[in-house]
Each structure stands twice: as structure tokens, then as C-alpha cells.
Amino acid sequence: MTVTARILFAVITAGSAAGLATVAACGDDPASNTASDGAVLSDAAATPPSSEAATPAATLVLTVDRGVADAGPAPILVHLTPREPGGDVVRGAAITVTVGGSAAAAAESGAGSYEATLVPDVTSGELTIAATWTRSGGDVTATRRVLVLPVVGDAWGQPEPVAGLVNSAGYEDGIQVSPDGQWLFVSSYSPVDMLACLQVKTAPGTAAACNTSLGPFAAPERPALYGAARIVSPTQIRNRCDKLCLTLPDGGDVVDFALPPVAAYGFHRQADGSFAEPFVFGVDADGCAAPFGYAMTAAPSGQRATVVFSAQAPGQPQIGLWTSSLTLGEPNVLASFACVNGAPQASALTARNLPIDPPDASKGNPSYAGGLLFFDDEYTSSPPRLLVAKPSSPDLGDAGFTAANSVPVGSPTDDQRQPFYLPPTLYFTRNFTIATSTLAGDPTQASSWSAPHAELGAELGSARTGAIVVVGEPSVAVLSDGTKELYFVYGVKTATSVDLQAGRVRAR
């Protein structure tokens, strides 16, 4: 799915799991007593008076893992550790665990450790696991959100939504984690139901889906959103882009196409594993121009990171690849626009175009590692295909490039897109399932690749509201302790379209 205006950096949404969701379909819940990752809860006041020491509180730690099933959804293994205010473990605690309409009593598996096994009653979906420790000093509860998927590879644990400020009721697409797991990008964010908006064929600028703000569009969740001034009420967005000269002669709205505000956001990992501290980056053009597919070329150096991304510029026949440097944790403007004498003019351009042949192939969702630059062609190739080029230098902005070649993984009839390379493994979306293949040799030779292996899969084609109907856009982080995390976009079927969210799963 792509919406483009043929000006510099004028891709609204593209190269994303959104396109998969359309085909497949034809944040954590807040709680006042919940830690930001939903794991540790307390029966004490969250903020004691500043003149008093914090009162020790009883706690209940809840973690999850994924069991194994011969058929049907895999059971969810729930691990619990209750502790009294002084930190003592508890023997003989009464803990009840629920998910959906089922409940189970947790059994003590060791000194102060408890376990329960829950079997999901759906093939796919978002579920909340709730645990209640009944105690004389006051009950203690803990909750955790999990994702049920019909396909999860043996290498992975229990998938979950990304906790923190990343997910919202709005549109999150283009999820990409930094190699060290400390930063997370949402390349395309909009407060509206973007997929429902894009389905409107008649006067989309006046459609409710294009004007109703479901998600946040201001601080603290989405500070400095480009185009936020166009949101004049929760149900009205001014459908115009003055900085791009996209208005009617009388200054009114453009009604024959919809332009809800879109921007990219970065988030910083918190001590509990959630992501917060959002900062905006991209093109300052009333939220009407948005590159996509931002990916770091290496782990950040302090707060500095080099990224590669996709956008279309004047004179380019197709979407091309660009590189720039970002200061993480702060707003970053890659270009600013103004309407001058009836034409949009760009300034403060900080990105460089990567000259990769062939020019007539679209180049989206890039990933650079191990001296190889992978990307996809979703729009000029049918079915979509993976491509690879070799830069002459790790500094992509100054590098020369070999011509792009197709990546011969799997069958030539496969729909393949959204590559992420963590040498020697290529993660990618294959026929709407996240797959991997291992490289041993020349990436342009079929003999160099192992057979694709399915890692995560959704309930493709389901019309059931609440079903996860698409997964895609894989990226992988390796934490300082060696833990590997796979991040991805997943789409939940709604009454109107598909709601895209960010998920992750840790390696076993």
C-alpha cells in the first residue's frame, strides 16, 4: 500500500505490513497499579508523599513462556513469584490466573515459585493474562498482554505486544529496532484508522475514517506531530498541505484525496524493557510527506545513528534509497518545505540519495549489514521480490554500488518483501509469514541460501474481529546479555479494517 505525491520525500505510507494486511484481511492496556511492562504490581500507593519513605509493598512478578502443542494454539506457561513487603518469598500462596473465560489455580513449583498453564481459546489474537494473589493484607494483582499466533517457530518464546508508548489506537507501521535493542522506530504513525481511510473511494477527504483521531497527536505520547495543527477537533482534520501548496484556490480543503498527518517516531528502551521518551523525525511538511522503512546501519554511537530509508524525489522514476544521520532522543528534520510562488520549496535537506541501478525498480524497506544492502521491490515487481546490492564502503553516503540483483530465496512465485539481515541470517516476509534463510556464499546465487523456514505466521484471511491477520516487517536486536529479540508488525482485524501494532518475541 502506497500513497504518494511526486515531490521530494512524498511517500505517505509504503513498504509496510499495511499492504499485507489489506491482502490478508480481504499498547498495553493502562492500569493504575500496573508496572509499565505489566509484570510487577504493588498494593502500595504508587507515589508516597515526598516527606515520607516509601512503604514496602507486597509484589507479584508475572512472566510468561510458550508451551508446545501437537495441534491448536500452544499453551501459555505462566510463572509467578509473590513476595511479602519485606521481600520474603511466600509458601502456600493462593494465586488464581485467568485468560479469556478460563481460570486456573497456580501450583507451587518450588520455594516461592508458582506456575499455571493456560490454553488460549482462540487461534490468534491479543489476550490479557491476569493473576490475583489472595492475601490477608490485601490482594495483589498482576497482568500481562500476550499475542496468540498459529505459527511460532521452535526457537521463540511467547510473543507479546511492545510495552510502553509505542502502540496506540492509531496507526503504527514500519517497526524497526536498533541492533542493540535500545531504540525503536515507528516509520509511519498517524492518529487515524489509516487503512480504513485508504479504502474510501469517494471524497475520502470528508470520510469519517480520515478525520477521526483514534490515537494521540500531542505530548506525551506523540509530541510535535507534523501536521497536528490540521487536527481541529477529534472528528475533523483539515485536508490541506499549505507547505506543499496543496490547497484549493480559496484556501479550503482538498476533498478528492485524504491526507491525515503522518510522521515517524523513535522511542528509547526503559529499564523494564518497555519503550518511551518519543521523539519525532522526518519531513516538516504539514504531515503530508513521510519517508518510510527507516533502519539503522549499525548500533548507535551514543545518541548518533546512521539510518537508511526509502523515499521518492523529483526526477526519480521510482522510490529510491537515502541515508542520513539522526540524533536519537531529539526531533530531527530531514527536510523542511514551504510554498513559494505557488511551488513547494525544500530546505534543510540532510539526506543523501544512494545511486543504485536499476533506476526503474522501486527500492523499499532497506537493511544494511555485513557489507550487503538488502531491500525490496514491492511496486514494480509482481510478485514482490528481494534485491541486494554491494556498497564499496560502509559509509553509504559516499559509497558506490553494484547494480541490484534479485535474491534467489525460495520459489520465484513467492511474495517476498521487508528484508532484515543479521549475518548470516536473512529475515523477511514470505507469503505473509515471517521467514528466515541462511546465507553461505554469493547472495545472488540460489545455492548460497538455505530453504526458507517459517518463524511467525498469522491467521491469514480471517474475517473474525480480534484475529491477528497479518505479521511482517521483521527486525532483530541482540541485547548486551546476548538475548535475541525479534520485533515485528502485526495486524488485528477490526470492524472497519486492520489495526497495525508492534510486537516482539524473545528467543528461547
N, C-alpha and C positions, 0 to 999 in steps of 0.2 A: 504494500500500500504506500503510495507516494502522492503527496500534494506538492506541486512545485510552481513557483513563479520564476521565470527565467531571468533572474538577476543574481548578483553575487550572493552566495550563501543563502539561497532562497528555497531550501528544502524544508517544508514544514514537518513532515514525518515520513520516514522512509527506512528501508533496510532493517525491518524490525519484526518482532513476533506478531505485530498487529496484522501484517499481511497473512501470516499463518493462521491467526485467529479467524479471519474472515473466511478462509477456505475451510478450516476445520469445523467451524461452527455452522456453515450452510448446511492499614498497619495493625499491627496487633490492636486488638480492642483495648481501649484505655480503661484503667481501673484505678481508683484512688489508692488502693492498698497493694498494687502490683508493681514489682520492680520492672525496669524497662525491658528486660528480656523475659518477663513473665515467670522467672524461676524462683525468686526468693521473696517471700511476703512476711510481713510482720504484723503483730497485733498491737504494736505501739504506735503512737502518733508519728506521722511522717516527719514533722518539723517541731521539735520541742522548743520552748522559749529559750532565747539566746542566753539567758542568765542561769539556766539550769543545765546540768549534764544530761545527756541523752539516757533515757531509761532503757536498760537492757530488755530485749523483746524476744519472745519465742519465735522461732523461724521454721519454715518448711521449705526445703530445697527440692525442686522437681526437675528431673531430667528425663529425656526420652531416648529410646533407640528403636530400631526396626527389627521385628522378628522375621521369620521365614515361613512362607505358606506354599503348599503344593498347588493350591488353586485359590482364586479370590484374593481380596486385599490382605496384605501382610499384617499380622498383629502388631500393635504398638506396645513396646515394653516400657513401663513407667517405673522409674527409680525415685525413691523418696527418702529424705533424711530429716526427721524432726529433731529440733534441739530446744531445750528449755532456755530461759533468759540468760542463765549463766554459761551457756554453751554445752551443757551436759547432753549426751545422747539419751534417747528415750527408749526404754524397753516396754513392750506390750502396748504400744500406742494404737488407738482406734482411728484408722485413716480410711476414708471412702473415696474412691476415684470414679469419676463419671466422664463419659464422652457420648454425645448424642443422647439417645434414650436408654443407654445401658449404664450399669453401675457395678463396681466390684470392690470388695474389701481388700486392702493391701495386706500382703502377708509379710511377716518379718523374716528376712533372709540372712540376717546377721545382727550383730550388736548395734542397734540403732539404725539399721538399713531395712527398707521395706520395698516390696515390688508388687506390681499388678500388671496383668496382661489384658489389653483391651482389643477387641476385634471390630474394626470400623464396619458400619452398616451401609457404606456407600462405596462405589468403585473408585470415585475420585471426589475431591472437594477439600474445603478448609474446615477443620474441626478444632474445637476448644476442649482441651483436657482440663478438668477441674478436680482438685484434691482438697478434702476437708479433714483436718486433724481435730477430733473432738477431745477437748481437754477442760478440766475444771476451771482453769484460769482464763478461759475464753478460747473459742475456736480459732484456728489458724488455717488460712486457705492459700492455695497456690494455683495458678492457671498457666497454661502454655498452649500456643497455637501450633498446629501441625498441618501438613499437607498430605493427603492420601492420593497416590498416583498408581495407576495399574501397572506401570513398568518402572522398576527401580533396580539398577544393576547391583550385583552382589558386593561390589566394592564400597557401596554407600550406605549411610545410616538412614535416619528418619528425616525426610525433607520438612522444612519449616518456612514460613514467611520471614523475610528480613525484618527484624525488630527495630523500633525507633521511629524516625520521622520520614523514612523513605516512602512507605506505602500510604496511600490515601484513597478516598473515594473518587479522586480524579484519575487522570490518565498518566501512567508511568510506563515508559518504554525505553529501550536502548540501555539495558542494565549492563554495567561493566565494572568489575572490581580491579583494584590495583594489584600488582603481583605480590605485594606484601600483605594484602588484606586490610590495609589501614584506611583506604579511601574507596568510595563507591560513587559511580556516576549514574545519573538518570539522564540520558541524552535528550529525551523528549518528554517534557512534563506540560500538561495543560489541566486546568481545573474542571473541564467539561468531560462528558462522555464522548470522546473523540471518535470512536468507531461508529457510534450511532449517528453522530453529526455527519461523518463522511458518507453515510448511506443515504442521506437526504438528496433527492434529485431535483426537486422543485423549490426555488427560492431558499436555498439552505441557510442563507444569512438570517432568515427570520425563524428558523426552526427552533423548537424548544431545546433540543439536544445540543444545539450550537450556542445557546445563550444561557443555559442553566449551569451555574458554578456548583458542582458537587464537592470539589476538593478545595483546599486553601489556596489563597492567592496573595497572601501577605505574611509578614513575620508572625510567629517564629518558624512556621513550617516552610514557607516559601517566600523569603524576603526578596525584595527588589525584582519581582517578576516582570520581565519585559512585557509591556502592553497591559499591565494591571490597571492603568488609568482608563482603559477602554471598558472595564467592568463597572458599569454604572449602578447595577443592583444585582442581587443574587440570580435574577432571571433575565438580565439584559446585558449584552456585550455589544459595544459599538463596533460594527462590522466595517472597519476602515483602517487604513495604514497610512497615516499622513506622511511619515518619514519616507515611505516608498511611493508617494504620490498616488496611492490607491484610494481615491475618494471620488464621489460624483462631483460634477461641476459646481453644484450648490453647497458642497461641503457635507452632504449627507452620507448615509451608509451605502456600501456596495452590497447589493442583495442577491446577486446571482451566484455568489460563492461565499463560503464561510471561512473566516479567519480568526478562530479563537486564539488567545495568546498561547504561545509555545516557547519554552526556554529549557536550557539544560541546567541541572543542579549537581553539585558534588556534596558528599556527606563524609564526616570523619568518624572512624570507629571509636566507640566508647569502651571504658574498662569492662563493661558487662557484655561486650560483643554486639551491642546494638549500634545503629548509626544515627548521628545527629549533627548539629552545627552546619546546617545547609548554607551553601553559597552558590550564587548564580554565575553562569558564564555563557558566552555565545555572542550573538549579534544584536546590537542595540537598534532595533527597527520596529518598535511597537509590538514586539512579539510575533511578527509576521514573517520572520526569516530565521530558520534554525538548521544549522548543520546537524549531522547525526553520526552515530557509530563511534563516539569518542573512545579511544583506547590508549593507555599509557604504553610507551615503548620500552620502559624499564621501571623498576621500583623508584619512587621519588627520592630525590636528594634533599632532605629537609622538607621544605614546602614547595620545592620546584619540581615540576614534572614536564616531560615532553610527551605530547599526545599526537596521534594521527587520527584523522576523521574524514568524513565524506561530505561533499557539498558540490553544487553546480555554479559555475561562474559564466559571465558573458563570454561568448566565443567557444565555450566548451560544448561539444555535441551531446555529451552525457555527463552524469555525475562523476566527479573526479576525487582524487585523494589529496589531502592537505596535511601539513604539520604545523604545530605551534608549541609554545611554551606556556604553561599555566603556573600561577601562584596559588597553591592549594589553600583553601580556607578563606579566600578573599574573592570578591567579584572580579571577573576577568572579561574584558571586552575585546573580542577578536576583530570587530569592525563596527563602526557607527555609521548610520545613514541619516541623510537629511534630504528633503525635497527642495531642489534648487532649480528655479526657472522651469518647473514642470517635469524635471527628471530626477530620479534618485541618485545621490552622490555619496560615495563611500569615503570614509576617512578612518584613521587609527587602525589600519589593517596590520595585523600582527602575524598572519599565517602565510605559509608558502605552499604553492602548488607543486605536487610531485608529478613530473612528466613521464607517465608510463604508457607505453603503447599496448594494445591498440586504442586510439582515442575514442572510437565509436562503441566501446564496451563500457557499460556502467560499472562503477567501482565503489562498492559499499562495504560497510562493516569490516574495516581493516584490523589486522592483528600482526604485530611485528615481534619476532623473537628468533634467536638462533641464526641470524643473518638472512632470514626469509620474511617476506612481506606477503601475507595471505589476505585475500579479500573475496568478495562475491560479485556476481553479475546477476542481479535479480530481475532486471528490466529489459535487457536486450537479448537475453538467452532464455530459451524455453526447452526444457525446464531450467530453472536457475542453476548456475554452476559455480564451483570454486575456482579461483585463479591464484597464481603465485608469481611473484617477481623477485629478483635478487638485487638489492641496492649495493652500490660499490663502497658504501661507508655506513656505519651505524648512525651517523648524523644524517638523517633522512633529508633534511633541508638542503644539504649540499651534495647529496649523492646522485650518481647516475643510476639508471635502472635497466636491467634486461627487459625485453618485451614480456608481457604477461603470458603465461601458458596455463591451460586448464590443468586442474589437479585430478588425476585419474583414480579417484577413490570410488569403490563400489561400482554400480552399474551406470552407464551413460544416461539411462532413463530416470535416474533418481533425481528428486528435487533436493538440491544441496545448497546451503547458504549459511551465513553467520559463523565464519571460522574463528577459532581461538587456538593459538599454537603455544603449547608448553612443551618444549622439546623433550622427548621425541614424539609426543602425542598431539594429534590434531583433534580438537573438539569441534563439532559442527552440528548444524540442524539438518538431518537427513529424513526426508519424507515426514516432516513434522515431529520427529523424535530426536532427542539429543543423542549423538553417537560419537564414538572415538575410533581413530585409526592410528597406528604407529608407523612412523617413517624410519626407513633404514636405507638411505641412498638418495638418488636423484628424485626430488618431489614431482617431476614431470613424467616419471615412469611408473606405470601401474604395478610393476613388480616390486617397487620400493615400499608399497603400502600394505599393511595387514588388512584383512577383511573387516569392514565396519562392525562395531559392537554397540548395541543399544544400551544407553546409560539411564535415561529418563524418558518416559512417554506418558502422554495424556489420554483422556477418553475421547478420542477423535470422533467428530461428527455428532456428539451427544447433544440433544435438544433439552436436556434436563437442567433447569435453573440450579446453579450451585456446582455443576460439574466443572472440572478443570479440563478444558477442551483443547488446550494448546500449551506446549512448552517450547522454548527456543532461546537463542542468544546466550550460549554458554560462555562463561569466563571462570578462571580458576585462580585462587590465591593459595600461597603456601605461607603459613604463619611462622613466627620466629621459633616456635617449638616443633616445627615440622608438620603440623596439622594441615591437611589439604581441604579446602572448601570449594565446592562448585556452586557458582551463582547462575541464576537463570531467570528468564521472564516466564510467567505462567498466566494463562487467561481463564477467568471464571465466567461461565455463562450466566448472563443476567436476563431480565425480562426484555431488555431493549437491544443488547449487543453482547460484548465481551469486555470484562474489566481486567486490564493488564496490571500485574503486580510483580514485585521482586521476591524471589525465593532463593534458598540456599540449602545445601546438604553437605554434611561433613563426611569425609572418608572414614571408613571403619578403622 
